[in-house]
Amino acid sequence: MADNALGRGLDALIKKPSKPKKAEKKEVKDKKPKIETNTSFSLSDDKIEQIKEEVGKNPRISLWSAKSAACLRYLKKTTPEFSISNEASLILEEAIKEKYPEIWKLFEE
């Protein structure tokens, strides 16, 4: 009788939109934009060399992340010889290599 909506009013006849399951939400979150280096996205060898030259002169980047900065500063104050720069570099490289492997391969040497 639980499936029968008769006698339970108009609300019982109108289906409410179901909430997406947690697994469905995760799938959407985990989708990574795909960048294809050999079709829609490509850089000429000249552009790649230009980027390598620019990075060779100035490999520094700037980021704004209060939580990340707080965590790294905590580690700096509590861990002897901890380097924020080295740690941030390792974490960022790992994440970029995983998210954009096709682009990463362009600059591996």
WORAFEN-V433040 format. One record per run of one state. SS is the DSSP state (H for helix, E for strand, C for the rest). FROM is the first residue (numbers start at 1). TO is the last residue. If there is no record, write none. Layout:
SS,FROM,TO ; SS,FROM,TO
This chain:
C,1,9 ; H,10,13 ; C,14,21 ; H,22,30 ; C,31,44 ; H,45,57 ; C,58,65 ; H,66,78 ; C,79,83 ; H,84,99 ; C,100,100 ; H,101,106 ; C,107,109
